[in-house]
Amino acid sequence: EWNIGDPWGIELVRVLSQTETKWILCLITYNTVIIYYLSYWLTSTNSV
């Protein structure tokens, strides 16, 4: 009966590792967008 739970544990670890990499990619993209907009805002305010 306990053997049925083993694949679920493997799947859980697999899903967690996938979501972790997705979160890292999302954070990198999010930070890049923020830096881009900050630099754009700074240049626009400086030009004005």
Backbone bond lengths (Angstrom), bond angles and torsions (degrees), N, CA, C in turn:
res aa  C-N    CA-C-N  psi(-1)  N-CA   C-N-CA  omega(-1)  CA-C   N-CA-C  phi
1 E - - - 1.465 - - 1.532 111.23 -
2 W 1.346 116.05 -37.59 1.462 119.46 -178.52 1.516 111.68 -70.46
3 N 1.346 117.24 -23.07 1.462 120.84 -179.93 1.525 111.01 -63.93
4 I 1.348 116.20 -25.43 1.466 120.43 179.65 1.530 109.85 -66.05
5 G 1.323 116.59 -30.67 1.462 120.52 -177.84 1.517 113.02 -78.75
6 D 1.320 118.13 -19.25 1.461 120.28 -177.08 1.527 112.96 -63.24
7 P 1.339 118.97 -48.07 1.477 119.10 178.27 1.526 111.65 -58.81
8 W 1.332 116.94 -35.08 1.465 119.94 178.86 1.520 110.58 -64.16
9 G 1.338 116.35 -38.24 1.461 120.30 178.62 1.514 110.80 -65.40
10 I 1.337 115.77 -41.06 1.465 120.55 178.94 1.527 109.69 -65.34
11 E 1.321 116.19 -43.52 1.469 120.66 178.94 1.519 110.65 -62.74
12 L 1.328 116.56 -40.18 1.464 121.45 -179.39 1.519 110.24 -62.36
13 V 1.341 116.28 -45.33 1.463 120.48 178.55 1.521 109.99 -63.26
14 R 1.348 115.96 -40.46 1.463 120.69 -178.98 1.529 110.57 -64.68
15 V 1.323 116.08 -44.58 1.471 120.71 179.68 1.525 110.54 -65.25
16 L 1.340 116.37 -41.42 1.460 120.61 179.74 1.518 111.31 -62.64
17 S 1.332 116.27 -41.37 1.465 119.97 179.94 1.519 110.28 -67.31
18 Q 1.342 116.61 -36.63 1.463 120.27 179.19 1.525 110.94 -68.49
19 T 1.332 116.33 -44.43 1.465 120.01 -179.56 1.523 110.27 -67.09
20 E 1.345 116.67 -31.95 1.468 120.04 179.61 1.523 109.85 -65.10
21 T 1.334 117.02 -44.32 1.461 120.62 178.90 1.524 109.86 -66.96
22 K 1.339 116.68 -36.13 1.469 120.30 178.09 1.523 110.07 -64.29
23 W 1.336 116.35 -42.19 1.462 120.81 179.30 1.516 110.90 -63.55
24 I 1.349 116.75 -39.32 1.468 120.59 178.85 1.519 109.60 -63.84
25 L 1.333 116.53 -43.49 1.465 120.82 179.11 1.521 110.18 -64.14
26 C 1.331 116.76 -41.48 1.468 121.19 179.28 1.524 110.61 -63.49
27 L 1.329 116.76 -42.52 1.466 120.85 179.65 1.516 111.06 -64.18
28 I 1.338 116.83 -41.61 1.465 120.76 179.25 1.524 109.81 -63.61
29 T 1.336 116.49 -45.29 1.463 120.75 179.82 1.524 110.20 -64.11
30 Y 1.336 116.27 -43.23 1.458 122.27 -179.81 1.522 110.90 -60.60
31 N 1.344 116.15 -46.12 1.464 120.68 179.52 1.522 111.20 -64.98
32 T 1.327 116.87 -39.19 1.464 121.02 179.79 1.524 110.47 -63.22
33 V 1.330 116.44 -42.51 1.468 121.05 179.44 1.526 110.42 -64.45
34 I 1.333 116.69 -43.48 1.472 120.90 179.60 1.526 110.57 -61.98
35 I 1.334 116.87 -46.06 1.468 120.92 179.46 1.521 110.06 -62.46
36 Y 1.337 116.74 -40.65 1.463 121.24 -179.63 1.523 110.70 -62.82
37 Y 1.341 116.14 -46.86 1.460 119.91 -179.50 1.524 111.93 -68.51
38 L 1.328 116.98 -35.94 1.465 120.50 177.77 1.520 110.73 -63.79
39 S 1.323 116.99 -45.35 1.464 120.76 179.39 1.524 110.28 -65.81
40 Y 1.347 116.52 -38.82 1.464 121.08 178.50 1.522 110.24 -64.60
41 W 1.346 116.61 -42.61 1.457 121.57 -179.66 1.521 110.61 -66.48
42 L 1.334 117.11 -40.52 1.462 121.22 179.49 1.523 110.72 -64.36
43 T 1.326 117.40 -42.62 1.464 120.86 -179.43 1.523 110.72 -68.79
44 S 1.336 116.81 -36.10 1.467 119.68 -179.46 1.526 110.81 -70.28
45 T 1.338 117.05 -39.13 1.466 120.46 179.96 1.524 110.45 -72.99
46 N 1.322 117.52 -33.50 1.460 121.00 179.55 1.522 110.96 -70.37
47 S 1.334 116.41 -36.46 1.460 119.94 -179.49 1.523 110.45 -70.19
48 V 1.338 116.29 -31.28 1.466 120.64 178.19 1.522 108.30 -81.58
